[in-house]
Amino acid sequence: MISLQNKVAVITGGSRGIGAATTVLFAQAGADMVINYKENFNKAAEVADSVEQFGRKAVLFQGDIAQEKTAYELIERSIQEFNRIDIIVNNAGIWTFGRAGEMNGTIWKDTIDTNLTGVFNVCNAVIPYFKRNDGGRIINISSTAGQRGEAFHSHYAASKAGILGLTKSLAAELGEYNILVNAIAPGWVDTELNKDVFSNTRFFNQVVEAIPLKKVATAEDVAGSVLFLASDLANHVTGATINVNGGGVLV
């Protein structure tokens, strides 16, 4: 029932984890993809190969969207390649440890720049295009950390809370242009980002025990909700946050 046939989607941080899973699922649903990645060409190329196995076209774009110029270049390149953009998925993000009172300004700035400023930059670049072309979809990947906070990761939580505020603000401002803006808030997800912390079996078991569904989400679990928001089934959904956390955080 869900189809993105002949749609064009741009995803940031598309080389691994949630980004890679979403890219492949979108291709299965019929979308052509622009895959932004920062460093790992080989991983991005593997994702592009998967897209093409479903008969869709994949374009790779390397760059740090925390830089305003890069975000505009990403949108321009996407339009040049496909002559349209229908969906933006702002997924690029980092997660690092930072103890309050000891965290240096560089760690704070890097996290805010990547996780929040990068989302703003891409939105700012694509909104004029969406306004001229009767709408589009923007889906921002936040986190449960942005809803409840996270000890020793206050910089990450602040960046993800900022995404939720930005999402609601843009939804209210852009609805009249048929631009739908929503967010996904995953909890723990079994991806490369969490590989190190999950290597501690005791900690992993504690995480699972705290989740009502008694399992950690896969990247594909999260991608399914992104696909829903990108589809025609979500035509009257904007300013919303879908929680994909197995019941671990109820807000």
N, C-alpha and C positions, 0 to 999 in steps of 0.2 A: 504493500500500500504506500509506503514512503518512497518517494522518488525525487531525486535531484537531477533528473535528466536534463541535459543541456545547460545546467547551471555551472557557474565558475565560482570556486571558493578559494580564498587566500587564508592560509594558516601560518601563524608564527610559531617558532619552536616546533617545527613539524618533523624533525628527524628522529625523535625517540618518544617513548612513553605515551602519554595521552595524545600528544600531537600526532604521532605516527599512527596510532590506532584510529584516530578520527579521520585522518587523511585517507586511509585505506577503506574505512567504512563509507565515507563520502563517495569514493570512486565506485564502490559496489553499488551505491544508489544512483550512479550516473553522472556525477560531477567531474569536471576537469579541475585540476588542482595547481595552485601556486604554493610551493613549499619553501617557506623561509627557514633558514638555519643560520647559526652563528659561526660554528667552527667545523663540525664533523661532516665533511663531504661524503665520506663512504656510507655513513648511516643514512644521510639524506638521499643518496643515490639508490640505496636499497628500497627505501620507501617509494621513491619515484618508479622503480621497477615494478613494485607491487601495484601501483596505480595503473600502469600501462598493461598489466596482465588482465585487468578488467576492461580493457579497450578504451580507456580514458587517457587524456594527455596530462603530463606532469611537467611543470617548469620549476627549476630550482633557482632560488635567489638567496645568495649569501649576504649577510649583513646584520649589524646590531641595531635593532629598531629603537633602542634607547636613544639613538642619534636621530634627531628630527629629519635631517636630510635623507637618511637611509629609509625611513618610513615613507617619505614621499616618493622616493625612487622605487620602492616596492610596489606602491599603488600604480605608478606610471608604467612600470614594466608589465604588470598584470594586464592593464588595459591594452598595451601594445600587443601583447601575445594573443589575447582572446577577444579584444574589443568590447569587453564587459566585465563587471564584477557583480556577483549577486550576494555573496556571503563572506563575512570576515570572521575568523576565529582567532581571538587574541589569547594565545596559549603560552607563549614564551615566558619562562620564569626560572628563578633560582631560589634555593633554600639552604641557608647556612646557619651555623650556630652563632649566637651573640648574647653574652651575659650582660644584663643591664648593669651599668656602672663601670663596665670594663670594655664594652664594645667601642671600637674606634669609628671615626666618622666615615672612613672609606668603606667599611662593611655596610654601614647604614645606607650610604649614598648608592653603592652598587646595587643593592637590593631594591631600593625605591626606583632607581633609574630603569632597571630591567623590568621589574614586575608592574610598576604603575605608570611611570612616564612613557614606557614603551607602548602600553595600551593607549594612553592619551595620544601619542604621536600617530599611531596607525588610524585611530578614529578620526583625528583631526584631518588627516590626509584624505580619507575616503569619503567623509561626509559631504563635501561639495559635489562629488561625483554622484553619490546616492540621491542627493537633492535634485540634481538635473535629470536623473533617470528614473524617477517615480519610485524610489525606495530601495531597500535592501535589508539585510540581516547583519547584526553585530552580536557576536556571542563571546563573552569574556569569561575566562577561567579564573575563578577566585579560589576560596578555600574555606573550610570550617574554621581555620585559624583567624580569618577575617571576621568571623561571626562571634567567636567566644574568646579570642586572644590565645596566645601560646607562650608559655614560660620558656625563656632562653631563646626565643625566636620573635621578639617583639618587633624587630624590623620587618620580618616577613609578614607577621600578622597585620602590621600597620599598612603595608603595601596592598595586601589582599582586602582589607577593610576599605581602603581607598577605591579599589575596583568596584566594590558594591555601591558605594556612594556615587561614583562616576556613572555606573550603569543606570541607576535610578534617575539621575539628573538628565542624562542623554535621552532616556526613554520619554521623559516628560517633555523635553524640548523638541524632540524630533518626530513625535508621533504623527503630527499633521503632514509630514512628508512621507508617510508610509515606511519609515525607518524603524524597525523593531530592534530593541536593544535589551538583551537578557544576559544572565550570568549563570554559571554552574559553580557550585561549591562542593568539591570533592572532600572527603575525609582522607584517611590513609588509603594509598593506592600502591599496589605492588609494581613499582617501576624502578628504573635505574636510579632515580633521584633518592629513593629510600633504601637502596641496596645495603649501604653500610649499617644503618641502624637496625635493619631487619636481620642482619647477620647475627645479632644477639638473640638467640632463641628465647631466652627468658623475656626479653622486652617484646618480641614479636607475639609471644603467647599472651602477654598482658594486654597488648593492643587488641588482639582477637577477642579476648574475654570481655573487653569493655564495649564491644559492638554487639547490639542485639541480634543481628543476623549471624554472628559468630564466624565471620570471614572478612578478609580484606578485599577491597574492590580490585578488579583488574582494570587496565587501561581501557579495555573494550567496554566494560560496564559504564565508564564515564562517557565514552564516545557515543554510546547509544542515546544518552540524553542530549548531547550536542546535536546529533542528527535530528532528533525530534524538534528542537528549537529552530533548526535550519529549514524544516519542511513546512509544507502547507497545512499540516495538522496544528501548527502553532501560529496560525494567522491572526489570532486575537490575543496573543501573549506578548506583553512588553513590560519591562521594568521588573521582571520576576527573577527569582533565584531558585534554581532547582538544586536541592541537596542530594548528593550522591554519597552517602556515608554509612549506609546500613543501619541507620537509626542511632548512630553514635552521638550525634548532636541534633537535638530537636529544637528548632527555633520557629 
